[in-house]
Amino acid sequence: MKKYDIEELVEKLEDVDEITSIKIDRRKPSNERILDFLTKVKNPYIFKVNGN
């Protein structure tokens, strides 16, 4: 298992998207909204919500 130092972790956290800044058109069908989200977000498994 790789060990990260604090500077690496902070750098990685800065690359995490803020989900509240991602705009998705709610009028689109659900499958298109999902694809839209996936194309706009860097990593769909981890993101910030209101800075946290």
Secondary structure, DSSP 4 states (H G I P E B T S, - for coil): -----HHHHHHHHHTS-BGGG----TTS-HHHHHHHHHHH-S-TT--BSTT-
